[in-house]
Amino acid sequence: MAEFKLYGYQEEVVERALQKENIIIWLPTGGGKTRAAVYVAKKHLETTPKAKVMVLVNKVPLVDQHYSKEFKPHLGSSYTLVAVSGESEEKDFFGKVVQRSDVVICTAQILHNAMINMEETKHVELSDITLLIIDECHHTTKEHTYNQIMACYVEKKLKGEKPLPQILGLTASPGTGGETILYKAVEHVLQICSNLDSAIVSTKNYVTELKEKVPRPVKKFNIVKKRPKDPFGDHLKRMMHQIHEFINIPSDFPLRQCGTQEYEQDVVLLEQRAVELSNRPLAQCALHLRQYNDALLINDTLRMMDAYRSLEHFYIPKYDKQFDGTDIFLVGLFQENQRELKNLANNPLYENPRMFELESVLLDQFGPNVESRGIIFCKTRHSTRCLNDWVLSNKALQDAGIEAAILTGAGNNITHMTMNEQANTIRSFRQGKLNLLISTSVAEEGLDIPECNLVVRYGLLTNEIAQLQASGRARAKNSQYSVVAEEGGPEVRREETNEYLEELTGQAVAQVQQLDIQEFHKKITERQKQAVDVRKAQENQKMAKRNRNTADSVQLLCRGCLKPVASGSDMRVIENMHHVNVNPDFKKHYKTGGQVLIPRTFEDWEPGCKIHCKSCNREWGSEMKYKKIAILPKIAIEHFAMKTPEGQTTKKKWKDVEFPVGNFSFKEYCQENFPDIFD
């Protein structure tokens, strides 16, 4: 077993956990929270009869990372450890896995699924666990899976049910919950403590040692002036104004300034309003205005050509798929202006000054004979791809020896990285084959990324927790944390606000820590009782909402052309996850497209082809093959409007629809569709 020593500050923060108390360890990124948790787990296993340790993480890559890098080296020779995620076969008999293991490391969703699944091989009770470690526990709020698990814990605690596991939370910052006043920030910290049924601890006696081990980077604002002329952006705004005039925007629905997040919010609501009013021309114009606004936002942070290509990607497939006069106008408007937009986007005279500043920041840190590592954090997966393309095509950056790659979240969508791609990228970065990651927020917390000389925040507006975690990646000696932003822009204001909120978090935690133990427990118990009452009321409201309409009184309309295509009674749900249409007549309304590629396999189903509306080509979802037999159209409700007795409405998620959806019966489906099998 590997030698196991803690720094003084780590020994201090684990002290109460070793006494079996529920605690939250608050240490900065790079402070060794996970190592401290391994130490607590080791002592727990040594001293607790029938000990069962479960480690919960909120991102799939962290399962293997914690298993191979942290827990297995110190516990693997004496105890049975297993790592389980959605990628693992073990999830299908998770109850058995927990029974035969000493330490289980898994995503929170795996545990939550096992808690509500009553099959013997899959079911897990909280009483089966003796120590529950929750990584990045500041997420234990609202509807997060962590909080759903802890809500069950709290209800059992208030009923006096035993045994319950000891709780150990880990966080780099509990944050303020968006509050800017001290007493409200204190309330937020108390609520986190209440949700986790834990006190929060930090080092008091070893602050100097912690600062030496986890130095803060030098922060620098790299500010650029607004570009003096922006003919490309101006041209886009003129085109948007033509759309405004074509559709005659309702006077009671004023739109705010083009090229802002506020305008995007406005046109999203405008499209919803239009669908509810069955006003297809207005709905389509709103969708297209959003694309132009996205292009303006891209133009603000990236290259003009990136903005132009985003529009080209949206419009070119529509050239031969126009549904009515509105489509003809919208597609024609782009076609008429396409050549001019492309010429403007290619003119280096008006290029984005932020790109030149970013180039300068990178060249200050990288050079042919300089060993540096850096991360650029940006907002979207699209931004990472555009910036990576820019780095690869920039001669000065290539001459400086920059080897870049993107790092985005893993998932099933084609725009996500696969788990293997993500792991290979981090491995190459660790080995020095890559020296610059261009990342979304996935690299801010948790992932085992080496110390960096440079962290750049580019076009980001995030909270104080994300900012703190991003800066914590710059841990090399004399490292730099840079904010590249426009003078007087929202990014600078947000950074300054976050600095204030970081200080406020420290003050709020200090106030909570100063409460005597009886007062603290009284306060969190009060909040726990309130939370239980609120959850029950919300559950009743959800149930009433779900049963507001009968399924057969609801019609589903394609959100693109507003044609009725299905009844609510046609819908079934599989495993509380896949919403499928079981009416064979539904096939008359859609056509199939390309195969959906998901880089993993599933126990009972496999993906099929994308499906689109036959009339207007709106994407609806995809087919799935269930249990090797049933070919079922799986639809996303965001692509449909619902006509109910109360009027027309739209929903983003199936959980919000206002009619009940029955469970799918495989036997009934086979009896109806393959009667010969049952003769």
C-alpha positions as CSV (number, residue, x, y, z in Angstrom):
1,M,0.0,0.0,0.0
2,A,1.3,3.4,-0.9
3,E,2.7,5.6,1.9
4,F,0.0,7.9,3.2
5,K,0.7,11.3,4.7
6,L,-1.4,14.4,5.0
7,Y,-0.3,18.0,5.2
8,G,-1.1,19.8,8.4
9,Y,-4.1,21.6,7.0
10,Q,-5.5,18.3,5.7
11,E,-5.2,16.7,9.1
12,E,-7.0,19.7,10.6
13,V,-10.0,19.5,8.2
14,V,-10.5,15.7,8.6
15,E,-10.3,15.7,12.4
16,R,-14.1,15.9,12.9
17,A,-14.8,13.4,10.1
18,L,-12.6,10.9,12.0
19,Q,-14.9,11.3,15.0
20,K,-17.8,10.2,12.7
21,E,-19.3,13.7,12.3
22,N,-21.0,14.7,9.0
23,I,-18.8,17.5,7.6
24,I,-18.1,19.4,4.4
25,I,-14.4,19.9,3.7
26,W,-13.8,23.3,2.1
27,L,-10.3,23.6,0.5
28,P,-9.3,25.3,-2.8
29,T,-8.7,23.6,-6.1
30,G,-5.4,21.7,-5.8
31,G,-5.7,21.6,-2.0
32,G,-6.0,17.8,-1.9
33,K,-9.6,17.4,-0.9
34,T,-9.9,14.0,-2.5
35,R,-6.7,12.8,-0.8
36,A,-8.2,13.9,2.6
37,A,-11.3,11.9,1.7
38,V,-9.3,8.8,0.9
39,Y,-7.6,9.1,4.4
40,V,-11.1,9.4,6.0
41,A,-12.3,6.3,4.0
42,K,-9.2,4.3,5.1
43,K,-9.7,5.1,8.8
44,H,-13.5,4.4,8.4
45,L,-12.9,1.0,6.8
46,E,-10.4,0.1,9.6
47,T,-12.7,1.1,12.5
48,T,-16.3,0.5,11.3
49,P,-17.9,-3.0,11.4
50,K,-19.3,-4.0,8.0
51,A,-18.1,-0.7,6.5
52,K,-19.4,0.2,3.1
53,V,-17.9,3.4,1.5
54,M,-19.6,5.0,-1.5
55,V,-18.0,7.9,-3.4
56,L,-20.4,10.0,-5.6
57,V,-19.2,12.2,-8.4
58,N,-21.1,14.5,-10.8
59,K,-19.2,13.8,-14.0
60,V,-18.5,10.4,-15.6
61,P,-14.7,10.9,-16.2
62,L,-14.3,11.4,-12.4
63,V,-15.3,7.9,-11.7
64,D,-12.2,6.3,-13.2
65,Q,-10.0,9.2,-12.1
66,H,-10.9,8.9,-8.4
67,Y,-10.7,5.1,-8.7
68,S,-7.3,4.8,-10.4
69,K,-5.5,8.0,-9.2
70,E,-6.8,8.3,-5.6
71,F,-8.6,5.4,-3.9
72,K,-7.1,2.3,-5.5
73,P,-3.4,3.2,-4.8
74,H,-4.1,3.6,-1.1
75,L,-6.9,1.1,-0.5
76,G,-6.7,-1.5,-3.4
77,S,-4.4,-4.0,-1.6
78,S,-6.6,-4.4,1.4
79,Y,-10.2,-3.7,0.2
80,T,-12.5,-4.5,-2.8
81,L,-13.0,-1.4,-4.9
82,V,-15.2,-1.0,-7.9
83,A,-15.9,2.0,-10.3
84,V,-19.4,2.2,-11.9
85,S,-20.7,4.7,-14.4
86,G,-23.3,4.7,-17.2
87,E,-20.5,3.2,-19.3
88,S,-20.2,0.1,-17.0
89,E,-22.1,-3.1,-17.2
90,E,-22.0,-3.2,-13.4
91,K,-24.8,-0.6,-13.3
92,D,-27.2,-3.3,-14.5
93,F,-26.8,-5.3,-11.3
94,F,-25.7,-2.4,-9.0
95,G,-27.3,-3.8,-5.9
96,K,-25.2,-7.0,-6.1
97,V,-22.0,-4.9,-6.8
98,V,-22.6,-2.8,-3.7
99,Q,-23.1,-5.9,-1.6
100,R,-19.8,-7.5,-2.5
101,S,-17.6,-4.4,-2.5
102,D,-16.0,-2.3,0.3
103,V,-15.7,0.9,-1.8
104,V,-17.9,1.9,-4.7
105,I,-17.1,5.0,-6.8
106,C,-20.0,6.0,-9.1
107,T,-21.9,8.9,-10.6
108,A,-24.7,10.2,-8.4
109,Q,-27.3,9.2,-11.0
110,I,-26.3,5.5,-10.7
111,L,-27.0,5.6,-6.9
112,H,-30.3,7.5,-7.4
113,N,-31.5,5.1,-10.0
114,A,-30.7,2.2,-7.7
115,M,-32.6,3.8,-4.8
116,I,-35.8,4.0,-6.8
117,N,-35.4,0.7,-8.7
118,M,-37.0,-2.1,-6.6
119,E,-35.5,-5.0,-8.6
120,E,-33.4,-7.0,-6.1
121,T,-30.2,-7.1,-8.2
122,K,-30.3,-3.3,-8.8
123,H,-31.8,-1.8,-5.6
124,V,-29.7,0.0,-3.0
125,E,-30.8,1.5,0.3
126,L,-29.0,4.4,2.1
127,S,-28.8,2.0,5.1
128,D,-26.5,-0.2,3.0
129,I,-23.8,2.5,3.1
130,T,-21.8,3.5,6.1
131,L,-19.8,6.4,4.6
132,L,-21.1,8.5,1.7
133,I,-18.5,10.9,0.2
134,I,-19.9,13.6,-2.1
135,D,-17.5,15.2,-4.5
136,E,-18.1,18.8,-5.6
137,C,-20.9,18.9,-3.0
138,H,-21.8,22.6,-3.6
139,H,-24.1,21.2,-6.3
140,T,-26.4,19.7,-3.6
141,T,-29.1,22.2,-4.4
142,K,-32.5,22.4,-6.1
143,E,-33.2,19.5,-8.4
144,H,-29.6,18.2,-8.7
145,T,-29.2,14.5,-8.3
146,Y,-27.1,15.0,-5.2
147,N,-30.0,16.8,-3.6
148,Q,-32.5,14.2,-4.6
149,I,-30.3,11.6,-2.8
150,M,-29.8,13.8,0.2
151,A,-33.6,14.7,0.3
152,C,-34.2,11.0,0.9
153,Y,-31.5,11.0,3.6
154,V,-33.0,14.0,5.3
155,E,-36.5,12.5,5.3
156,K,-35.3,9.3,6.9
157,K,-33.3,11.3,9.5
158,L,-36.3,13.4,10.5
159,K,-38.4,10.2,10.9
160,G,-35.7,8.8,13.1
161,E,-34.9,6.0,10.7
162,K,-31.5,4.3,11.3
163,P,-28.8,3.4,10.2
164,L,-27.9,6.2,7.9
165,P,-24.4,6.8,6.4
166,Q,-21.9,9.3,7.6
167,I,-21.7,12.2,5.1
168,L,-18.4,13.7,3.9
169,G,-18.8,16.5,1.4
170,L,-15.9,18.1,-0.6
171,T,-15.9,21.5,-2.3
172,A,-13.6,24.3,-3.4
173,S,-16.4,26.8,-2.6
174,P,-20.0,26.6,-1.4
175,G,-20.6,30.0,-3.2
176,T,-23.2,32.5,-2.2
177,G,-26.0,31.2,-4.4
178,G,-26.0,34.4,-6.3
179,E,-26.6,36.5,-3.2
180,T,-24.7,39.8,-2.7
181,I,-25.6,40.6,0.9
182,L,-23.9,38.9,3.8
183,Y,-26.9,37.7,5.7
184,K,-28.4,36.1,2.5
185,A,-25.0,34.5,1.7
186,V,-25.0,33.1,5.3
187,E,-28.5,31.7,4.5
188,H,-27.2,30.0,1.4
189,V,-24.3,28.4,3.2
190,L,-26.6,27.2,5.9
191,Q,-28.9,25.7,3.3
192,I,-26.0,23.8,1.7
193,C,-25.1,22.5,5.2
194,S,-28.8,21.6,5.8
195,N,-29.1,19.8,2.4
196,L,-26.0,17.8,3.3
197,D,-26.8,17.5,7.1
198,S,-23.2,18.6,7.7
199,A,-21.1,21.3,9.3
200,I,-18.5,23.0,7.1
201,V,-14.8,23.0,8.0
202,S,-11.7,24.8,6.7
203,T,-8.2,25.2,8.0
204,K,-7.6,27.8,10.7
205,N,-4.2,26.8,12.0
206,Y,-2.4,26.1,8.7
207,V,-3.5,28.9,6.5
208,T,0.1,29.8,5.7
209,E,1.0,26.2,4.7
210,L,-2.1,26.0,2.5
211,K,-1.1,29.2,0.7
212,E,2.4,27.8,0.1
213,K,1.0,24.5,-1.3
214,V,-1.7,26.1,-3.4
215,P,-0.4,29.5,-4.6
216,R,-2.8,31.9,-6.3
217,P,-1.9,33.0,-9.9
218,V,-1.2,36.6,-10.9
219,K,-4.4,38.0,-12.2
220,K,-4.3,40.2,-15.3
221,F,-7.1,42.0,-17.2
222,N,-6.2,42.1,-20.9
223,I,-8.6,44.8,-22.1
224,V,-9.2,45.7,-25.7
225,K,-11.1,48.7,-27.1
226,K,-14.2,48.2,-29.1
227,R,-13.4,47.9,-32.8
228,P,-13.9,51.3,-34.5
229,K,-15.8,49.9,-37.4
230,D,-17.8,46.7,-37.7
231,P,-19.4,46.6,-41.2
232,F,-20.0,42.8,-41.0
233,G,-22.0,43.2,-37.7
234,D,-23.8,46.3,-39.1
235,H,-24.8,44.4,-42.2
236,L,-26.3,41.6,-40.0
237,K,-28.3,44.1,-38.0
238,R,-29.7,45.6,-41.2
239,M,-30.9,42.2,-42.3
240,M,-32.5,41.6,-38.9
241,H,-34.3,44.9,-39.3
242,Q,-35.7,43.7,-42.6
243,I,-37.1,40.7,-40.9
244,H,-38.6,42.9,-38.2
245,E,-40.4,44.9,-40.9
246,F,-41.5,41.8,-42.8
247,I,-43.2,40.3,-39.8
248,N,-44.4,43.4,-38.0
249,I,-43.3,42.5,-34.5
250,P,-46.3,42.8,-32.0
251,S,-46.2,46.2,-30.2
252,D,-46.7,44.6,-26.9
253,F,-43.5,42.5,-27.4
254,P,-40.6,45.0,-27.8
255,L,-37.2,43.5,-28.6
256,R,-34.1,44.7,-26.9
257,Q,-30.8,45.5,-28.5
258,C,-29.6,43.1,-31.3
259,G,-26.4,41.2,-30.5
260,T,-27.1,40.7,-26.8
261,Q,-28.2,37.9,-24.5
262,E,-31.3,39.9,-23.7
263,Y,-32.3,40.0,-27.4
264,E,-31.9,36.2,-27.5
265,Q,-34.2,35.8,-24.5
266,D,-36.7,38.0,-26.2
267,V,-36.8,36.1,-29.5
268,V,-37.0,32.7,-27.7
269,L,-40.1,34.0,-25.9
270,L,-41.4,35.5,-29.2
271,E,-41.2,32.1,-30.9
272,Q,-43.0,30.4,-28.0
273,R,-45.8,33.0,-28.1
274,A,-46.1,32.6,-31.9
275,V,-46.4,28.8,-31.6
276,E,-49.1,29.2,-29.0
277,L,-51.0,31.5,-31.3
278,S,-50.5,29.2,-34.3
279,N,-48.7,32.1,-36.0
280,R,-46.1,30.1,-38.1
281,P,-44.7,33.1,-40.0
282,L,-43.9,34.9,-36.7
283,A,-42.5,31.7,-35.2
284,Q,-40.2,31.1,-38.2
285,C,-38.9,34.7,-38.2
286,A,-38.2,34.5,-34.5
287,L,-36.1,31.3,-35.1
288,H,-34.1,33.0,-37.9
289,L,-33.6,36.2,-35.8
290,R,-32.1,34.0,-33.1
291,Q,-29.6,32.6,-35.6
292,Y,-28.6,36.2,-36.7
293,N,-28.3,37.2,-33.0
294,D,-26.0,34.1,-32.4
295,A,-23.9,35.2,-35.3
296,L,-23.6,38.7,-33.8
297,L,-22.5,37.2,-30.5
298,I,-19.9,35.0,-32.3
299,N,-18.7,38.1,-34.1
300,D,-18.1,39.8,-30.7
301,T,-15.8,37.1,-29.4
302,L,-14.5,35.1,-32.4
303,R,-13.6,35.8,-36.0
304,M,-16.1,37.3,-38.5
305,M,-15.7,34.1,-40.6
306,D,-16.8,32.0,-37.7
307,A,-20.0,34.1,-37.5
308,Y,-20.5,33.8,-41.2
309,R,-20.1,30.0,-41.2
310,S,-22.6,29.6,-38.4
311,L,-25.2,31.3,-40.7
312,E,-24.1,29.3,-43.8
313,H,-24.4,26.1,-41.8
314,F,-28.0,27.0,-40.8
315,Y,-29.2,28.3,-44.3
316,I,-27.6,26.1,-47.0
317,P,-29.6,23.0,-46.1
318,K,-32.8,25.1,-46.3
319,Y,-32.2,26.2,-49.9
320,D,-34.4,23.4,-51.3
321,K,-36.7,22.9,-48.3
322,Q,-38.9,25.9,-48.2
323,F,-42.4,25.4,-46.8
324,D,-44.2,28.7,-47.5
325,G,-43.8,32.4,-48.4
326,T,-42.1,33.1,-45.1
327,D,-39.4,30.5,-45.7
328,I,-39.0,31.8,-49.2
329,F,-38.4,35.4,-47.9
330,L,-36.0,34.3,-45.1
331,V,-33.9,32.0,-47.2
332,G,-33.9,34.5,-50.1
333,L,-32.7,37.3,-47.7
334,F,-29.7,35.3,-46.8
335,Q,-29.0,34.3,-50.4
336,E,-29.2,37.9,-51.6
337,N,-26.7,39.0,-48.9
338,Q,-24.5,35.9,-48.8
339,R,-21.7,37.1,-51.1
340,E,-21.5,40.5,-49.4
341,L,-21.4,39.0,-45.9
342,K,-18.6,36.6,-47.0
343,N,-16.5,39.4,-48.5
344,L,-16.9,41.5,-45.3
345,A,-15.9,38.4,-43.1
346,N,-12.8,38.0,-45.2
347,N,-11.6,41.6,-44.7
348,P,-8.8,41.6,-42.1
349,L,-9.2,45.4,-41.6
350,Y,-12.2,44.8,-39.5
351,E,-11.2,41.7,-37.6
352,N,-12.0,41.2,-33.9
353,P,-9.4,43.0,-31.7
354,R,-10.0,40.3,-29.0
355,M,-8.3,37.7,-31.2
356,F,-5.2,39.9,-31.6
357,E,-5.1,40.3,-27.8
358,L,-5.6,36.6,-27.2
359,E,-2.7,35.9,-29.6
360,S,-0.5,38.4,-27.6
361,V,-1.4,36.7,-24.3
362,L,-0.5,33.3,-25.7
363,L,2.8,34.5,-27.2
364,D,3.8,36.0,-23.9
365,Q,3.7,32.5,-22.3
366,F,4.7,30.2,-25.2
367,G,7.8,30.0,-27.4
368,P,9.9,27.5,-29.3
369,N,12.1,26.7,-26.3
370,V,9.7,27.5,-23.5
371,E,7.9,24.8,-21.5
372,S,4.4,26.1,-20.8
373,R,0.9,24.6,-20.3
374,G,-2.3,26.6,-20.7
375,I,-6.0,26.4,-20.8
376,I,-8.4,28.8,-22.6
377,F,-11.9,28.6,-21.0
378,C,-14.7,29.6,-23.4
379,K,-18.5,29.4,-23.3
380,T,-19.6,26.9,-25.9
381,R,-18.5,23.7,-27.7
382,H,-18.8,25.8,-30.9
383,S,-16.3,28.4,-29.5
384,T,-13.8,25.7,-28.7
385,R,-13.9,24.4,-32.2
386,C,-13.5,27.9,-33.7
387,L,-10.6,28.8,-31.4
388,N,-8.9,25.5,-32.1
389,D,-9.2,26.1,-35.8
390,W,-7.8,29.6,-35.3
391,V,-4.8,28.3,-33.4
392,L,-4.0,25.7,-36.0
393,S,-4.2,28.3,-38.8
394,N,-2.2,31.0,-37.0
395,K,1.4,31.0,-38.1
396,A,2.8,33.0,-35.1
397,L,1.1,30.6,-32.7
398,Q,2.4,27.5,-34.6
399,D,5.9,29.0,-34.7
400,A,5.7,29.4,-30.9
401,G,5.3,25.6,-30.6
402,I,1.6,25.6,-29.5
403,E,0.0,22.2,-29.7
404,A,-3.7,22.7,-29.0
405,A,-6.7,20.5,-28.7
406,I,-10.3,21.0,-27.5
407,L,-11.8,19.5,-24.3
408,T,-15.5,19.4,-23.9
409,G,-18.0,17.4,-21.9
410,A,-18.5,13.7,-22.7
411,G,-22.0,12.6,-23.8
412,N,-24.2,10.9,-26.3
413,N,-24.7,13.9,-28.6
414,I,-22.6,14.0,-31.8
415,T,-21.2,17.4,-30.7
416,H,-19.9,15.9,-27.4
417,M,-16.5,14.2,-27.1
418,T,-16.5,10.5,-26.3
419,M,-15.2,9.3,-23.0
420,N,-12.1,7.9,-24.8
421,E,-11.5,11.2,-26.7
422,Q,-11.7,13.1,-23.5
423,A,-9.3,10.7,-21.6
424,N,-6.8,10.7,-24.5
425,T,-6.8,14.5,-24.7
426,I,-6.1,14.9,-20.9
427,R,-3.4,12.1,-21.1
428,S,-1.7,13.9,-24.0
429,F,-1.8,17.2,-22.1
430,R,-0.3,15.5,-19.0
431,Q,2.5,13.9,-21.1
432,G,3.4,17.2,-22.8
433,K,2.3,16.1,-26.3
434,L,-0.3,19.0,-26.0
435,N,0.4,22.2,-24.3
436,L,-2.8,24.1,-24.7
437,L,-6.4,23.0,-24.0
438,I,-9.3,25.0,-25.3
439,S,-12.1,24.0,-23.0
440,T,-15.7,24.5,-21.9
441,S,-16.4,24.5,-18.2
442,V,-15.8,20.7,-18.1
443,A,-12.1,21.4,-17.1
444,E,-13.0,23.9,-14.3
445,E,-13.7,21.3,-11.6
446,G,-12.6,17.9,-10.7
447,L,-10.7,16.6,-13.8
448,D,-7.1,15.6,-13.1
449,I,-5.3,18.3,-15.2
450,P,-1.7,19.2,-14.5
451,E,-0.5,22.5,-13.2
452,C,-0.8,25.3,-15.8
453,N,1.3,28.4,-16.3
454,L,-1.6,30.2,-18.0
455,V,-5.4,30.2,-17.6
456,V,-7.4,32.5,-19.9
457,R,-11.0,33.3,-19.5
458,Y,-12.4,34.2,-22.9
459,G,-16.0,35.5,-23.5
460,L,-17.3,34.0,-20.3
461,L,-19.9,35.1,-17.8
462,T,-20.0,32.6,-14.9
463,N,-20.5,32.6,-11.2
464,E,-17.8,32.9,-8.5
465,I,-17.5,29.1,-8.0
466,A,-16.6,28.6,-11.7
467,Q,-14.2,31.5,-11.7
468,L,-12.4,30.3,-8.6
469,Q,-12.1,26.8,-10.0
470,A,-10.8,28.0,-13.3
471,S,-8.2,30.2,-11.6
472,G,-7.2,27.2,-9.5
473,R,-6.0,25.5,-12.6
474,A,-3.1,28.0,-12.8
475,R,-1.0,26.4,-10.1
476,A,2.5,26.4,-11.6
477,K,5.0,28.8,-10.1
478,N,4.5,32.4,-11.3
479,S,1.4,31.4,-13.2
480,Q,-1.0,33.9,-14.8
481,Y,-4.8,34.1,-14.9
482,S,-5.9,36.3,-17.7
483,V,-9.2,37.8,-18.6
484,V,-9.4,38.9,-22.3
485,A,-12.4,41.2,-22.6
486,E,-13.7,44.3,-24.2
487,E,-13.4,47.6,-22.4
488,G,-16.5,48.2,-20.2
489,G,-17.9,44.9,-21.3
490,P,-20.0,42.5,-19.2
491,E,-17.0,40.0,-18.6
492,V,-15.0,42.6,-16.7
493,R,-18.0,43.5,-14.5
494,R,-18.7,39.9,-13.8
495,E,-15.1,39.2,-12.8
496,E,-15.1,42.1,-10.4
497,T,-18.5,40.9,-9.0
498,N,-17.1,37.4,-8.6
499,E,-14.1,38.7,-6.7
500,Y,-16.5,40.4,-4.2
501,L,-18.6,37.2,-4.0
502,E,-15.5,35.1,-3.3
503,E,-14.7,37.3,-0.3
504,L,-18.4,37.2,0.8
505,T,-18.3,33.4,0.7
506,G,-15.4,33.4,3.2
507,Q,-17.3,35.8,5.5
508,A,-20.5,33.8,5.3
509,V,-18.7,30.5,6.0
510,A,-16.9,32.2,9.0
511,Q,-20.3,33.3,10.4
512,V,-21.7,29.8,10.1
513,Q,-18.6,28.3,11.7
514,Q,-19.0,30.6,14.7
515,L,-22.4,29.3,15.6
516,D,-22.4,27.1,18.7
517,I,-23.2,23.5,17.9
518,Q,-26.7,23.5,19.4
519,E,-27.7,26.7,17.5
520,F,-26.2,25.3,14.2
521,H,-28.2,22.0,14.5
522,K,-31.3,23.9,15.4
523,K,-31.0,26.1,12.3
524,I,-30.3,23.3,9.9
525,T,-33.1,21.1,11.3
526,E,-35.6,23.9,10.8
527,R,-34.5,24.2,7.2
528,Q,-34.7,20.5,6.6
529,K,-38.3,20.4,7.9
530,Q,-39.2,23.3,5.6
531,A,-37.5,21.6,2.7
532,V,-39.5,18.4,3.2
533,D,-42.8,20.4,3.3
534,V,-41.8,22.4,0.2
535,R,-40.9,19.2,-1.7
536,K,-44.3,17.5,-0.8
537,A,-46.2,20.6,-1.9
538,Q,-44.2,20.7,-5.2
539,E,-44.8,17.0,-5.8
540,N,-48.6,17.6,-5.3
541,Q,-48.4,20.5,-7.8
542,K,-46.6,18.4,-10.3
543,M,-49.1,15.6,-10.0
544,A,-52.0,18.0,-10.4
545,K,-50.3,19.6,-13.4
546,R,-49.5,16.3,-15.0
547,N,-53.2,15.3,-14.8
548,R,-54.6,18.7,-15.9
549,N,-55.6,17.2,-19.3
550,T,-56.4,13.6,-20.4
551,A,-53.9,12.2,-22.9
552,D,-56.5,11.8,-25.6
553,S,-57.6,15.4,-25.3
554,V,-54.1,16.6,-26.3
555,Q,-52.8,16.9,-29.9
556,L,-49.1,17.1,-30.8
557,L,-48.3,19.5,-33.6
558,C,-45.0,19.8,-35.4
559,R,-43.4,22.9,-34.1
560,G,-42.1,23.7,-37.5
561,C,-45.3,23.7,-39.6
562,L,-47.9,23.4,-36.8
563,K,-49.6,20.4,-38.5
564,P,-51.2,17.9,-36.1
565,V,-49.3,14.6,-36.2
566,A,-50.2,12.7,-33.1
567,S,-52.4,12.4,-30.0
568,G,-51.1,12.5,-26.4
569,S,-52.6,9.0,-26.0
570,D,-50.1,7.7,-28.6
571,M,-47.2,8.3,-26.2
572,R,-45.6,5.9,-23.8
573,V,-42.5,6.1,-21.7
574,I,-39.8,3.4,-21.4
575,E,-37.7,3.2,-18.2
576,N,-38.9,6.7,-17.2
577,M,-36.6,8.0,-19.9
578,H,-37.5,7.4,-23.5
579,H,-40.8,8.9,-24.8
580,V,-42.0,6.9,-27.8
581,N,-45.0,7.0,-30.1
582,V,-46.6,3.6,-30.3
583,N,-49.2,4.4,-33.0
584,P,-48.1,2.8,-36.3
585,D,-49.9,5.6,-38.2
586,F,-47.3,8.1,-36.8
587,K,-44.8,6.8,-39.4
588,K,-46.9,8.5,-42.1
589,H,-45.8,11.9,-40.8
590,Y,-42.1,11.5,-40.7
591,K,-39.1,10.6,-42.9
592,T,-35.8,9.1,-41.6
593,G,-32.4,10.8,-42.0
594,G,-28.9,9.8,-41.0
595,Q,-28.0,7.2,-38.4
596,V,-27.6,8.4,-34.8
597,L,-24.1,7.5,-33.7
598,I,-23.6,7.0,-29.9
599,P,-20.1,5.8,-28.8
600,R,-21.5,3.2,-26.3
601,T,-23.9,0.4,-26.0
602,F,-27.0,0.0,-23.9
603,E,-28.6,-3.0,-22.2
604,D,-32.1,-3.0,-23.9
605,W,-31.9,-0.6,-26.8
606,E,-29.8,0.8,-29.7
607,P,-30.1,4.0,-31.6
608,G,-31.6,4.2,-35.1
609,C,-32.0,7.0,-37.7
610,K,-33.0,10.6,-37.1
611,I,-36.6,11.4,-37.9
612,H,-37.9,14.6,-39.5
613,C,-41.3,16.1,-40.3
614,K,-42.3,15.1,-43.9
615,S,-43.9,18.5,-44.4
616,C,-41.3,21.0,-43.2
617,N,-38.3,18.9,-42.4
618,R,-38.2,19.9,-38.7
619,E,-36.1,17.3,-36.7
620,W,-38.3,15.5,-34.2
621,G,-36.0,13.0,-32.6
622,S,-34.8,9.5,-33.7
623,E,-35.9,5.9,-34.0
624,M,-34.8,3.4,-31.5
625,K,-34.7,-0.4,-31.5
626,Y,-35.9,-1.8,-28.2
627,K,-35.2,-5.4,-27.1
628,K,-34.0,-6.3,-30.7
629,I,-37.6,-6.2,-32.0
630,A,-39.5,-3.0,-31.5
631,I,-38.6,-0.1,-33.9
632,L,-40.0,3.0,-32.1
633,P,-39.9,6.7,-32.9
634,K,-38.5,8.5,-29.8
635,I,-39.5,12.1,-29.9
636,A,-38.2,15.2,-28.1
637,I,-41.2,17.3,-26.9
638,E,-39.3,20.6,-27.5
639,H,-39.9,20.0,-31.3
640,F,-43.7,19.9,-30.8
641,A,-46.5,22.2,-29.7
642,M,-49.4,20.7,-27.7
643,K,-53.0,21.6,-28.5
644,T,-55.0,21.2,-25.3
645,P,-58.6,22.1,-24.3
646,E,-57.1,25.2,-22.6
647,G,-55.1,26.3,-25.6
648,Q,-51.8,25.7,-27.4
649,T,-48.6,25.5,-25.4
650,T,-44.9,24.4,-25.7
651,K,-42.6,22.6,-23.2
652,K,-38.9,22.0,-23.2
653,K,-39.0,18.7,-21.3
654,W,-41.3,15.8,-21.0
655,K,-41.5,16.1,-17.2
656,D,-43.3,19.5,-17.7
657,V,-46.1,18.3,-20.0
658,E,-49.7,18.6,-18.7
659,F,-51.1,15.2,-19.5
660,P,-50.2,11.7,-18.2
661,V,-47.9,9.5,-20.3
662,G,-48.4,5.8,-19.7
663,N,-45.6,3.2,-19.3
664,F,-44.6,1.2,-22.3
665,S,-45.6,-2.5,-22.3
666,F,-43.3,-4.6,-24.4
667,K,-45.8,-7.5,-24.2
668,E,-48.7,-5.4,-25.4
669,Y,-46.6,-3.9,-28.2
670,C,-45.7,-7.4,-29.4
671,Q,-49.3,-8.7,-29.2
672,E,-50.5,-5.8,-31.4
673,N,-47.7,-5.8,-33.9
674,F,-46.6,-9.4,-34.0
675,P,-49.8,-11.4,-33.2
676,D,-48.5,-14.6,-34.9
677,I,-45.9,-14.9,-32.1
678,F,-48.7,-15.1,-29.5
679,D,-51.1,-17.4,-31.3
